[in-house]
Amino acid sequence: MKTKEPVIHQDYFGHELRDGDFVVFYGLKTFQVGQVQKCTPKMVSVKGFDRALTNYQTDEKVPFRKHGHQCLKVDEQEVTMYLLRKTHK
């Protein structure tokens, strides 16, 4: 029985992307901040904090699917500060 090796994607600068990492990516005509939900063999599923894609048939929110090089990994502290500044405008 073969064990699956973890899928490791690299961001724009070559940093490793793993489940739970915070990233900045371009989606829905603007830059967005999100969190990596799952790494598939070809792409990364990212849940955006600002906006989300909606399945037109079921109206449920679906994650963005991006290639690793289309994302930029950011520090958790930067994401926290971004979210705090966004809520206090």
Secondary structure, DSSP 4 states (H G I P E B T S, - for coil): -PPPPPP-EE-TTS-EE-TT-EEEEEETTEEEEEEEEEE-SS-EEEEESS--EE-TTT--EE-EEE-GGGEEEE-HHHHHHHHHHHHT-
